[in-house]
Amino acid sequence: MIQAVMALVGTIAFAVLFSVPSSLYVACGLCGVAGFTVYALMVSLGMTAAVSIFFGTLIVGILARVLAVFLRSPSTEFVITGIFPLVPGAGVYWTSYYLVTGELRKALDSGFEAVKAAIAITLGLVIAFEIPNRVFHRYRRER
């Protein structure tokens, strides 16, 4: 629960840094929390980090497209801020640290995990954005 709250705060802080309009802060935060919650749930069920990040990112991408339609704002604002809790920053840090300290085996291991996470993020977003627009705009037109 504390991690989800921190994901919300971190996502909103990143939205402020990214100059998202203040009326969208909560929506951006909810997008980040949704992705992180899916990630944390899947990790607790025994899935690998890369698979969990993939599904978390897929949720962020789909939710970003839904929010973009309902809030009439570019989905980029929700995607970039929403994936913030899923980005493998610690993996990149530890890779650099192990390289500098000469522990090449550990650097290779943590670097490979960071690359797998980056590929999972890319694939999740690609799949989310391949869903046709009419799926997201259908409800708005019926209202």
Residue frames relative to the residue before (quaternion, step in Angstrom):
aa qw qx qy qz dx dy dz
M 1.0000 0.0000 0.0000 0.0000 0.00 0.00 0.00
I 0.6528 0.5052 -0.3126 0.4700 3.56 0.97 -0.88
Q 0.6392 0.5254 -0.3308 0.4540 3.58 1.01 -0.77
A 0.6374 0.5205 -0.3299 0.4626 3.60 1.02 -0.73
V 0.6397 0.5074 -0.3212 0.4798 3.57 1.01 -0.79
M 0.6561 0.4986 -0.3098 0.4743 3.58 0.98 -0.80
A 0.6110 0.5298 -0.3447 0.4766 3.59 1.11 -0.66
L 0.6342 0.5247 -0.3201 0.4691 3.58 1.03 -0.79
V 0.6819 0.4815 -0.2850 0.4711 3.57 0.84 -0.98
G 0.6679 0.5043 -0.2994 0.4583 3.59 0.93 -0.89
T 0.6551 0.5063 -0.3125 0.4657 3.57 0.99 -0.80
I 0.6602 0.4867 -0.3129 0.4790 3.58 0.94 -0.83
A 0.6329 0.5218 -0.3324 0.4654 3.60 1.00 -0.76
F 0.6546 0.4892 -0.3120 0.4846 3.57 1.01 -0.77
A 0.6055 0.5429 -0.3534 0.4623 3.61 1.10 -0.63
V 0.6245 0.5164 -0.3321 0.4827 3.58 1.05 -0.75
L 0.6627 0.5096 -0.2944 0.4631 3.58 0.92 -0.91
F 0.7046 0.4648 -0.2399 0.4795 3.55 1.07 -0.83
S 0.4200 -0.7432 0.4190 0.3094 3.60 1.36 0.04
V 0.2158 0.7514 -0.5759 0.2390 3.55 0.91 0.97
P 0.5596 -0.5918 0.4375 0.3811 3.64 -1.00 0.66
S 0.5696 -0.6467 0.3891 0.3255 3.58 -0.93 0.90
S 0.5973 0.5731 -0.3703 0.4214 3.61 1.12 -0.47
L 0.7046 0.4526 -0.2539 0.4840 3.61 1.24 -0.36
Y 0.3794 0.7574 -0.4713 0.2456 3.62 1.23 -0.01
V 0.6878 0.4799 -0.2949 0.4579 3.58 0.81 -0.97
A 0.6461 0.5148 -0.3232 0.4616 3.61 0.96 -0.82
C 0.6407 0.5053 -0.3239 0.4789 3.59 0.99 -0.79
G 0.6516 0.5223 -0.3112 0.4536 3.57 0.96 -0.86
L 0.6616 0.5001 -0.3055 0.4678 3.58 0.96 -0.83
C 0.6092 0.5423 -0.3449 0.4645 3.57 1.09 -0.67
G 0.6751 0.4880 -0.2872 0.4728 3.58 0.94 -0.87
V 0.6517 0.5097 -0.3118 0.4672 3.58 0.99 -0.83
A 0.6323 0.5356 -0.3375 0.4465 3.60 0.97 -0.82
G 0.6777 0.4852 -0.2930 0.4684 3.58 0.88 -0.91
F 0.6747 0.4899 -0.2999 0.4635 3.57 0.92 -0.87
T 0.6343 0.5374 -0.3314 0.4462 3.58 1.01 -0.78
V 0.6390 0.5023 -0.3222 0.4853 3.58 0.98 -0.82
Y 0.6345 0.5321 -0.3181 0.4616 3.57 0.97 -0.88
A 0.7015 0.4700 -0.2750 0.4597 3.60 0.77 -1.03
L 0.6386 0.5269 -0.3275 0.4554 3.59 1.00 -0.78
M 0.6853 0.4823 -0.2878 0.4636 3.58 0.91 -0.89
V 0.6226 0.5181 -0.3431 0.4756 3.59 1.04 -0.69
S 0.6671 0.4975 -0.3075 0.4614 3.59 0.98 -0.81
L 0.6607 0.4827 -0.3039 0.4880 3.59 1.23 -0.42
G 0.6310 -0.5875 0.3098 0.4009 3.58 1.29 0.12
M 0.4468 0.6758 -0.4729 0.3466 3.61 1.20 0.22
T 0.5620 -0.5874 0.4517 0.3675 3.56 -1.21 0.46
A 0.6565 -0.5220 0.3671 0.4021 3.56 -1.22 0.40
A 0.6614 0.5183 -0.3203 0.4374 3.60 0.91 -0.86
V 0.6591 0.4872 -0.3101 0.4817 3.60 0.93 -0.83
S 0.6501 0.5157 -0.3129 0.4621 3.59 0.96 -0.82
I 0.6507 0.4987 -0.3107 0.4809 3.58 0.99 -0.82
F 0.6055 0.5573 -0.3546 0.4440 3.59 1.02 -0.74
F 0.7219 0.4339 -0.2588 0.4729 3.60 0.75 -1.00
G 0.6071 0.5381 -0.3493 0.4689 3.59 1.09 -0.62
T 0.6719 0.4849 -0.2851 0.4818 3.56 0.98 -0.87
L 0.6031 0.5496 -0.3521 0.4584 3.58 1.04 -0.71
I 0.6555 0.4955 -0.3019 0.4834 3.59 0.96 -0.85
V 0.6332 0.5211 -0.3317 0.4663 3.59 0.97 -0.82
G 0.6725 0.5078 -0.3004 0.4469 3.60 0.89 -0.90
I 0.6767 0.4758 -0.2930 0.4794 3.58 0.90 -0.90
L 0.6679 0.4930 -0.3012 0.4691 3.58 0.90 -0.89
A 0.6216 0.5391 -0.3400 0.4554 3.59 1.03 -0.72
R 0.6651 0.4881 -0.3093 0.4730 3.59 0.98 -0.77
V 0.6320 0.5130 -0.3319 0.4767 3.59 1.02 -0.72
L 0.6762 0.4880 -0.2925 0.4680 3.58 0.88 -0.93
A 0.6146 0.5552 -0.3462 0.4405 3.58 1.04 -0.71
V 0.6634 0.4914 -0.3039 0.4754 3.58 0.99 -0.80
F 0.7366 0.4407 -0.2517 0.4470 3.58 0.76 -1.02
L 0.7524 0.3608 -0.2088 0.5100 3.59 1.02 -0.70
R 0.3360 -0.7831 0.4628 0.2443 3.58 1.37 0.03
S 0.4830 0.6026 -0.4463 0.4521 3.48 0.75 1.21
P 0.5985 -0.5709 0.3947 0.4001 3.62 -1.09 0.45
S 0.5072 -0.6637 0.4586 0.3032 3.57 -0.96 0.84
T 0.5153 0.6573 -0.4070 0.3698 3.58 1.20 -0.43
E 0.6259 0.5514 -0.3404 0.4340 3.58 1.02 -0.78
F 0.7076 0.4480 -0.2591 0.4810 3.57 1.01 -0.79
V 0.6495 0.5291 -0.3210 0.4418 3.59 1.02 -0.77
I 0.7014 0.4786 -0.2880 0.4428 3.57 0.72 -1.02
T 0.7028 0.4290 -0.2774 0.4951 3.58 0.94 -0.81
G 0.6628 0.5515 -0.3019 0.4066 3.60 1.03 -0.78
I 0.6956 0.4575 -0.2943 0.4694 3.60 1.06 -0.61
F 0.3878 0.7586 -0.4559 0.2574 3.57 1.28 -0.13
P 0.7073 0.4429 -0.3050 0.4588 3.68 0.79 -0.79
L 0.6869 0.4977 -0.2811 0.4490 3.61 1.19 -0.38
V 0.5184 0.6585 -0.4111 0.3587 3.59 1.23 -0.33
P 0.4142 -0.7535 0.4603 0.2209 3.61 -0.81 1.00
G 0.0131 0.8463 -0.5310 0.0391 3.58 0.66 1.08
A 0.6527 0.5125 -0.3196 0.4573 3.58 0.96 -0.82
G 0.6311 0.5423 -0.3359 0.4414 3.59 1.03 -0.74
V 0.6544 0.4893 -0.3062 0.4885 3.56 1.01 -0.80
Y 0.6258 0.5373 -0.3355 0.4551 3.58 1.00 -0.80
W 0.7076 0.4564 -0.2769 0.4630 3.59 0.77 -1.01
T 0.5897 0.5528 -0.3719 0.4566 3.60 1.08 -0.59
S 0.6729 0.4856 -0.2883 0.4778 3.57 0.90 -0.94
Y 0.6434 0.5334 -0.3205 0.4459 3.56 0.95 -0.89
Y 0.6964 0.4687 -0.2784 0.4668 3.58 0.85 -0.98
L 0.6099 0.5348 -0.3578 0.4626 3.60 1.08 -0.57
V 0.6762 0.4942 -0.2906 0.4627 3.56 0.92 -0.91
T 0.7241 0.4250 -0.2502 0.4821 3.59 0.98 -0.79
G 0.5434 -0.6697 0.3724 0.3430 3.59 1.25 0.03
E 0.5144 0.6155 -0.4361 0.4079 3.59 1.18 0.29
L 0.1325 -0.8698 0.4717 0.0584 3.52 0.44 1.26
R 0.6224 0.5437 -0.3526 0.4389 3.61 1.00 -0.67
K 0.6679 0.4776 -0.2924 0.4901 3.58 0.96 -0.89
A 0.6213 0.5399 -0.3366 0.4573 3.59 1.06 -0.75
L 0.6527 0.5111 -0.3081 0.4668 3.57 0.98 -0.83
D 0.6604 0.5134 -0.3072 0.4539 3.58 0.93 -0.88
S 0.7186 0.4268 -0.2673 0.4796 3.60 0.77 -0.98
G 0.6196 0.5405 -0.3411 0.4556 3.60 1.08 -0.62
F 0.6461 0.5132 -0.3141 0.4695 3.56 1.01 -0.81
E 0.6356 0.5139 -0.3271 0.4742 3.60 1.02 -0.75
A 0.6519 0.5107 -0.3145 0.4641 3.61 0.99 -0.81
V 0.6490 0.5032 -0.3142 0.4764 3.59 1.01 -0.77
K 0.6319 0.5172 -0.3333 0.4713 3.60 0.99 -0.77
A 0.6475 0.5089 -0.3188 0.4692 3.59 1.00 -0.79
A 0.6503 0.5130 -0.3161 0.4626 3.59 0.98 -0.82
I 0.6476 0.4981 -0.3136 0.4839 3.58 1.00 -0.77
A 0.6324 0.5275 -0.3289 0.4622 3.60 1.01 -0.77
I 0.6320 0.5165 -0.3268 0.4764 3.60 1.01 -0.77
T 0.6587 0.5135 -0.3053 0.4575 3.56 0.90 -0.92
L 0.6883 0.4781 -0.2900 0.4621 3.58 0.81 -0.94
G 0.6361 0.5347 -0.3292 0.4484 3.59 0.97 -0.79
L 0.6867 0.4669 -0.2850 0.4788 3.58 0.94 -0.85
V 0.6256 0.5351 -0.3445 0.4511 3.59 0.98 -0.77
I 0.6792 0.4785 -0.2970 0.4707 3.59 0.87 -0.91
A 0.6523 0.5160 -0.3232 0.4514 3.61 0.93 -0.82
F 0.7357 0.4130 -0.2386 0.4808 3.58 0.97 -0.77
E 0.5716 0.5653 -0.3910 0.4482 3.59 1.25 0.09
I 0.4914 0.6204 -0.4469 0.4170 3.58 1.26 -0.12
P 0.5071 -0.6812 0.4247 0.3137 3.63 -0.75 0.97
N 0.6006 -0.6000 0.4062 0.3381 3.57 -1.12 0.75
R 0.6145 0.5847 -0.3620 0.3865 3.58 0.98 -0.75
V 0.5635 0.5880 -0.3881 0.4313 3.60 1.15 -0.50
F 0.7366 0.4180 -0.2284 0.4800 3.59 0.93 -0.85
H 0.7079 0.4593 -0.2608 0.4689 3.58 1.09 -0.63
R 0.4727 0.7041 -0.4340 0.3040 3.61 1.19 -0.32
Y 0.6978 0.4747 -0.2874 0.4529 3.57 0.77 -0.98
R 0.6426 0.5372 -0.3314 0.4343 3.59 0.93 -0.82
R 0.6712 0.5016 -0.3044 0.4530 3.62 0.96 -0.78
E 0.6607 0.5192 -0.3112 0.4441 3.59 1.08 -0.65
R 0.5931 0.6001 -0.3617 0.3967 3.59 1.13 -0.44
